[in-house]
Amino acid sequence: MNNKDFSNLPLTKEMLHNLNEIGYKEMTPIQAESLPFILDGRDVIAQAKTGSGKTAAFGIGLLHKLQVKKFRVQSLILCPTRELADQVAKELRMLARFSHNIKILTLCGGTAFGPQLGSLRHGAHIIVGTPGRILKHLKKATLSLEDVDMLVLDEADRMLDMGFSEEINEVLAFVPKEKQTLLFSATYTDEIMGISASIQKDAINVKTTSTEVANKITERFYEVQNSQKLKTVINILSNFKPENVIIFANTKAEVAEIAETLQKNRIDALAIHGDLEQYERNDVLVQFANKSCPVLVATDVAARGLDIKELSMVINYDLPHGEETYTHRIGRTARAGMEGLAFTLISPYEADKADEYKNDSRLFEDAEALKVVNGFEMKPQNITLVIEGGKKDKVRAGDILGALTGEAGLDGSSIGKIDIYDKQSYVAIESKKVDEAHEKLKNGKIKGKKFSVWIL
C-alpha cells in the first residue's frame, strides 16, 4: 500500500478519530507495509527497529480485533525488558482511548509479584510482559492464555540475545495453536527465521529496508612488509574506527602475537586458536559476541561456527589460502543489509598471488596513505559478569534479569546478552555500570540463592 493515510484501512470511526487526536497523521513505512496484512488476520514477520512505529502497527491490529465485552486475555505481547514492556503498554493505552473499557496489564520481572496477582484477579484484555515473569504466572496458574487469539514477539532478536529462547518456547505451550502471530525483529538471523517457521503459518515477510543492498563490502588490499603489518593493522583500526572486528591470521603463533601487541597499544583484543581449552574458548567467544571485547584475533578453524550478527570489519593479516577462504572470511561482515569493510595485507613475496584477487571492485591502495592517529584506543562497550550457576542450578535468563533490574535496580538498557551454560552464566553489563552490578549481585541473591559472581 503506497497511501499513508490511516483512513484507507478498515478501521472504526472511533479509532481513526483517536489516531488523529493523538497525532498519528500518516503511516510510517512499517505500518503501511504490515497493517493491511495484520488487519486481514495474517501472520507477519517484520524487520523493524525501535522508533519505526512498530508498536502502533501491532497495537492497531490487536485493538481492532479485540472484543471488549469478552473480559478475557485476548492478546499477549512478549518483550525483552521491563522498560520496553512499559513503553509498549503506555503506547497501547493511548491507542486504546477510543474505548473506555480496554484493560492493559504489564507483567515483568524486577517488580513485586503480589501486586501483579491482585491486578490479574481483576482481569485484563491485553498482557504485555517479559517471558520469565509471564512463565512464572502461568506455572502458578495465576494467568490463563486459553483465549489468546493474537501473540506478538517484540524485539525477538533481543529476547534471544538475552537468553529467553527456552522461556519463549515454554510460554508458547500455554497459548492456543489457532492464533495470529506477529514477530518483530531488528535483524533476520537463522534463529529468528527458525522461530518464525515453527510458530507462524504462511507468514508474510515485511522488510522496510528492502532498498538496502545485501553484503555491501568495501574491499581494500595493502602491500606491506611483514615488519610493518602490526603497525598497519593499528592504523586501519584508528582510521576507520570499527565497532567490532575479526582479524584472521594463518597460524596460532601469529594470532597470539597480534592480540598481545594490540593490547599493549590500548586496543582491547582477545585471541582464539586451537590450543585453547573449551572453557577458555567459551570465555573468549562470549565476550566478543556480547560486545565485551571489540577485537577478536582468530585462525580459520577456531572461528568456525562463530555467528556475529553485526560485524563492522574483517582484516586478513595474511593473504588467505584461496579465494573460497577469502570469501568465507569477509562474508561475516555486511550481513542483513549492513555495510562492511574488509582489509587484506599482502607481503611482498605474496604479490604474484595477489594478482588473482584483482578486479574492478577491489581497491589496491598504499598503506602509507593511512594517517597515524595518536592516542587512539578501543575499549569495550560492555564488560562480562560470570555467575557460578547455570542450567544445572535451574538458573534462567529471566532470573538474572530480575535480580539485576529488581533489587540491584539496573535499567534493562544497561544489560546486554545473557548466555547460560550448564554450570555458569555470562551477562554483559554496560562498562560504566559493571562495578555496581557486580557488587549488587555478589551481595544479593538469584532465585533465592547466593552465587559466586566475578568480572571476566
C-alpha positions in Angstrom: 0.0 0.0 0.0 1.5 3.3 -1.1 -1.1 5.6 0.5 0.0 6.5 4.0 -3.5 7.7 5.2 -4.9 5.6 8.1 -8.4 6.2 6.7 -7.6 3.8 3.8 -7.6 1.0 6.4 -10.8 -0.8 7.5 -10.7 0.9 11.0 -13.7 2.2 13.0 -14.5 5.9 13.0 -13.7 6.0 16.7 -10.3 4.5 16.2 -9.5 6.9 13.3 -10.6 9.8 15.3 -8.4 8.8 18.2 -5.4 8.3 15.9 -5.8 11.8 14.6 -6.2 13.2 18.2 -3.0 11.6 19.5 -1.0 12.8 16.5 -0.9 9.8 14.2 -1.3 11.7 11.0 0.1 9.2 8.5 1.5 5.7 8.5 5.3 5.0 8.8 6.7 2.5 6.3 6.4 -0.4 8.7 2.8 0.4 9.4 1.9 0.9 5.7 3.6 -2.4 4.7 2.3 -4.6 7.6 -1.1 -3.2 8.8 -3.2 -4.4 5.7 -1.9 -8.0 6.4 -2.3 -7.7 10.2 -5.9 -6.5 9.8 -6.5 -9.3 7.4 -5.6 -11.8 10.2 -2.3 -12.9 8.6 0.8 -13.9 10.5 3.6 -11.4 9.9 7.3 -11.4 10.4 8.6 -7.8 10.2 12.1 -6.4 10.3 11.7 -3.2 12.3 13.9 -1.3 14.7 12.9 0.8 17.8 11.4 4.1 16.6 10.0 2.7 13.3 6.4 2.8 14.5 6.1 -1.0 15.0 4.2 -0.7 18.3 1.4 1.1 16.6 1.5 -1.4 13.8 0.7 -4.4 16.0 -1.2 -2.2 18.5 -3.8 -1.0 16.0 -4.1 -4.6 14.7 -4.8 -6.2 18.1 -7.1 -3.4 19.2 -9.1 -3.7 16.0 -9.5 -7.4 16.6 -10.3 -7.1 20.4 -13.7 -8.0 21.7 -14.1 -5.5 24.5 -17.2 -7.2 26.1 -15.2 -10.5 26.3 -13.3 -9.8 29.5 -10.5 -12.4 29.0 -6.9 -12.1 28.0 -7.0 -12.0 24.2 -3.6 -10.6 23.3 -0.1 -11.4 24.6 2.9 -9.2 23.8 6.3 -10.6 24.9 9.2 -8.0 25.3 12.9 -8.5 26.3 12.9 -5.8 29.1 10.7 -4.2 31.6 11.5 -0.8 30.1 10.3 -1.8 26.6 7.2 -3.5 28.1 6.3 -0.3 30.0 6.8 1.7 26.8 4.7 -0.6 24.7 1.9 -0.6 27.4 1.9 3.2 27.5 1.5 3.5 23.8 -1.2 0.8 23.7 -3.2 2.8 26.3 -3.0 5.9 24.1 -4.2 3.9 21.1 -7.0 2.3 23.1 -8.5 5.7 24.2 -11.3 5.2 21.6 -12.9 2.8 24.1 -13.1 3.3 27.9 -13.2 -0.3 28.9 -9.9 -1.8 27.5 -7.7 -3.1 30.3 -3.9 -3.5 29.6 -1.7 -5.1 32.2 2.1 -5.4 32.4 3.8 -8.4 34.0 7.6 -8.1 34.3 10.4 -9.4 36.4 12.2 -7.0 38.7 8.8 -5.9 40.3 6.9 -7.4 43.2 4.8 -10.5 42.4 2.0 -9.8 44.9 0.5 -6.6 43.3 0.5 -8.4 39.9 -1.6 -11.2 41.4 -4.1 -8.6 42.6 -4.3 -6.9 39.2 -4.7 -10.3 37.4 -7.7 -11.2 39.7 -9.4 -8.1 38.3 -8.9 -9.4 34.7 -7.3 -7.9 31.6 -7.8 -7.9 27.8 -4.1 -7.4 26.9 -1.0 -8.6 28.7 2.4 -7.1 28.0 5.4 -8.6 29.7 8.8 -10.4 29.9 9.0 -14.1 29.2 10.3 -15.1 32.6 7.6 -13.4 34.6 4.8 -14.4 32.3 6.0 -18.0 32.6 6.0 -17.8 36.4 2.4 -16.7 36.4 1.5 -19.5 34.0 3.1 -22.1 36.2 1.4 -20.8 39.3 -1.9 -20.8 37.3 -2.4 -17.1 38.1 -2.7 -16.3 34.4 -4.7 -18.1 31.7 -3.9 -17.6 28.0 -6.6 -20.0 26.7 -8.5 -17.2 25.0 -5.4 -15.6 23.3 -6.0 -15.1 19.6 -3.0 -12.7 19.0 0.6 -13.3 20.0 3.3 -10.6 19.5 7.0 -11.2 19.9 8.5 -7.7 20.1 12.3 -7.2 19.5 12.6 -11.0 19.1 16.3 -10.9 18.4 17.0 -9.0 21.6 15.0 -11.6 23.5 17.1 -14.4 22.0 20.3 -12.4 22.8 19.2 -12.2 26.4 18.8 -16.0 26.6 15.0 -16.2 26.5 14.6 -18.9 23.9 13.7 -21.6 26.4 11.2 -19.4 28.3 9.5 -18.3 25.0 9.0 -22.0 24.0 7.5 -22.8 27.4 5.1 -19.8 27.2 4.0 -20.9 23.7 2.9 -24.2 25.2 0.2 -22.3 27.1 -1.1 -20.4 24.1 -3.8 -21.9 21.7 -2.4 -23.2 18.4 -5.0 -21.3 16.4 -4.0 -17.7 16.7 -2.5 -14.8 14.8 1.3 -14.4 15.5 3.3 -11.3 14.8 7.1 -11.3 15.1 9.1 -8.1 15.0 12.9 -8.2 14.9 15.6 -5.7 14.0 17.7 -8.4 12.4 16.8 -11.6 10.5 19.1 -14.3 11.9 18.8 -18.1 11.2 17.4 -18.5 14.7 14.7 -15.8 14.1 13.7 -17.4 10.8 13.6 -20.8 12.6 11.2 -19.4 15.3 9.0 -17.9 12.5 8.9 -21.3 10.7 7.9 -23.1 13.9 5.3 -20.8 15.3 3.9 -18.9 12.3 1.7 -20.1 9.4 2.3 -18.8 5.9 3.8 -15.7 7.4 4.1 -12.5 5.3 7.6 -11.2 5.3 7.7 -7.4 5.7 11.1 -5.6 5.3 11.0 -1.8 5.0 14.8 -2.0 4.5 14.4 -3.6 1.1 16.3 -0.8 -0.7 19.5 -1.8 1.2 22.0 -3.9 -0.8 22.9 -7.2 0.9 26.6 -7.8 1.6 27.8 -4.4 0.5 31.5 -4.8 1.4 34.3 -2.4 0.6 37.4 -4.5 0.0 40.9 -2.9 0.3 44.3 -4.5 -0.2 47.6 -3.2 1.1 51.1 -4.5 0.2 53.3 -4.1 3.3 56.5 -5.6 4.7 55.9 -8.3 7.4 57.6 -6.0 9.9 55.0 -3.3 9.2 51.9 -5.4 9.4 51.0 -4.8 13.0 51.5 -1.0 12.6 49.3 -1.2 9.5 46.5 -3.0 11.5 46.6 -0.3 14.2 46.4 2.4 11.5 43.4 0.7 9.9 41.6 0.4 13.2 42.4 4.1 14.1 41.4 5.4 10.7 38.2 3.5 10.2 37.1 3.1 13.9 35.0 -0.1 13.6 32.7 -1.1 16.5 34.0 -4.7 16.2 36.4 -6.6 14.0 37.8 -10.1 13.4 41.4 -10.3 12.4 42.3 -13.6 10.7 45.8 -15.0 10.7 47.1 -18.3 9.4 49.0 -19.5 12.4 48.4 -19.9 16.2 51.7 -18.1 16.9 50.6 -15.0 14.8 47.2 -14.9 16.5 48.7 -14.8 20.0 51.3 -12.2 18.9 48.8 -9.9 17.2 46.4 -9.9 20.2 49.3 -9.3 22.7 50.6 -6.4 20.6 47.2 -4.8 20.2 46.6 -5.0 24.0 49.9 -3.2 24.6 48.6 -0.5 22.2 45.4 0.1 24.2 43.3 -1.9 21.8 41.2 -4.5 23.7 41.7 -7.8 21.8 41.3 -11.5 22.5 42.9 -14.4 20.7 41.2 -17.7 19.8 43.1 -20.7 18.4 43.1 -24.5 18.6 45.3 -24.6 21.7 42.6 -23.2 24.0 40.6 -25.3 26.4 36.8 -25.4 25.8 36.1 -23.1 28.8 38.7 -20.6 27.5 37.1 -20.7 24.1 33.7 -20.1 25.7 35.1 -17.1 27.6 36.5 -15.5 24.5 33.6 -16.1 22.2 31.0 -14.9 24.8 32.9 -11.7 25.3 33.2 -10.9 21.6 29.6 -11.8 20.9 28.2 -9.7 23.8 30.4 -6.6 22.9 32.7 -7.0 25.9 35.7 -7.1 23.6 35.8 -5.2 20.2 38.6 -7.2 18.5 38.9 -11.0 18.0 42.1 -12.4 16.5 41.4 -15.9 15.1 42.5 -18.7 12.9 40.0 -20.0 10.4 39.5 -23.3 12.3 39.0 -21.6 15.6 36.4 -19.2 14.2 34.2 -21.9 12.8 30.6 -21.7 14.0 31.0 -18.2 15.2 27.9 -16.2 14.4 28.1 -12.5 14.9 25.1 -10.6 13.6 26.6 -7.2 13.2 30.3 -7.2 12.3 31.8 -4.0 11.1 35.1 -5.2 9.8 37.3 -8.2 8.8 41.1 -7.9 8.4 43.1 -10.6 6.7 46.5 -10.4 8.4 47.8 -12.8 5.7 46.6 -13.5 2.2 44.1 -16.4 2.7 44.7 -19.8 1.2 42.5 -19.4 -1.8 39.5 -17.3 -2.9 37.0 -19.6 -1.2 38.5 -19.0 2.2 38.7 -15.2 1.4 35.0 -15.1 0.5 34.0 -17.0 3.6 36.1 -14.7 5.9 34.8 -11.4 4.6 31.2 -12.7 4.3 31.0 -12.5 8.0 30.6 -8.7 7.7 27.8 -6.7 5.9 25.0 -9.1 6.9 21.3 -8.3 7.0 21.8 -5.4 4.5 24.5 -3.7 6.6 27.7 -2.3 5.0 31.0 -3.8 5.8 34.8 -3.3 5.5 37.3 -5.9 4.5 41.1 -5.3 4.5 43.8 -7.7 3.3 47.5 -7.3 4.0 49.9 -8.7 1.3 53.6 -9.3 2.0 55.9 -8.6 -1.0 56.5 -12.4 -1.6 52.7 -12.8 -2.0 52.4 -10.1 -4.7 52.1 -12.6 -7.5 49.2 -14.5 -5.7 47.6 -11.1 -5.1 47.1 -10.6 -8.8 44.5 -13.3 -8.7 42.4 -11.1 -6.4 42.4 -8.1 -8.7 39.0 -7.0 -10.1 37.1 -3.7 -10.8 35.5 -3.5 -7.4 38.5 -4.2 -5.1 40.8 -1.3 -4.1 44.6 -1.8 -4.1 45.9 1.1 -2.1 49.1 2.4 -0.5 49.3 1.6 3.3 51.4 4.8 3.7 48.3 6.8 2.9 46.8 5.7 6.3 47.3 8.5 8.7 48.8 7.9 12.1 46.2 8.7 14.9 47.9 9.5 18.2 46.1 8.4 21.4 43.8 6.0 19.7 42.3 3.3 21.8 39.5 0.7 21.5 37.7 -0.1 24.7 34.6 -2.4 25.1 31.1 -1.2 25.2 30.3 -3.9 27.9 32.1 -6.0 30.5 31.0 -9.5 31.3 30.0 -10.8 34.7 30.3 -14.6 35.3 27.8 -16.2 37.6 28.8 -19.6 39.0 25.4 -21.1 38.4 23.7 -22.3 35.2 21.2 -24.7 33.7 22.0 -27.4 36.2 21.1 -25.0 39.0 17.9 -24.2 37.1 19.1 -20.6 36.6 17.3 -18.9 33.7 17.8 -15.6 31.9 14.7 -14.2 33.5 16.1 -14.9 37.0 19.3 -13.0 36.2 17.4 -10.1 34.6 15.0 -10.0 37.5 17.9 -9.9 40.0 19.6 -7.1 38.1 16.6 -4.9 37.4 14.8 -5.7 40.7 16.9 -5.4 43.9 20.0 -4.3 42.0 18.0 -1.5 40.4 19.7 -1.5 37.0 17.9 -0.4 33.8 17.3 -3.1 31.3 19.1 -1.0 28.8 22.3 -1.5 30.8 22.1 -5.2 30.4 23.2 -7.0 27.2 23.4 -10.5 26.1 22.9 -13.3 28.6 24.4 -16.8 27.9 23.6 -19.7 30.2 25.7 -22.9 30.2 25.5 -25.9 32.4 27.4 -24.6 35.4 28.0 -20.9 34.5 26.1 -17.9 33.2 27.5 -14.9 31.5 25.8 -11.5 31.4 27.1 -8.4 29.5 26.8 -5.2 31.5 27.4 -1.6 30.3 31.0 -0.9 31.2 30.2 2.1 33.5 27.6 0.0 35.4 29.6 -3.2 35.8 31.1 -2.5 39.3 27.6 -1.6 40.6 26.1 -4.7 39.1 28.9 -6.9 40.4 28.5 -5.5 43.9 24.7 -5.9 43.9 24.8 -9.5 42.6 27.7 -10.5 44.8 25.8 -9.4 47.9 22.3 -10.4 46.7 20.5 -13.5 45.5 19.3 -15.0 42.2 16.2 -17.1 42.5 16.6 -17.0 46.3 20.2 -18.4 46.2 23.6 -16.9 46.6 26.0 -17.5 43.7 29.7 -16.5 43.3 29.9 -13.7 40.8 33.1 -12.3 39.2 34.2 -9.9 36.4 35.7 -11.7 33.4 
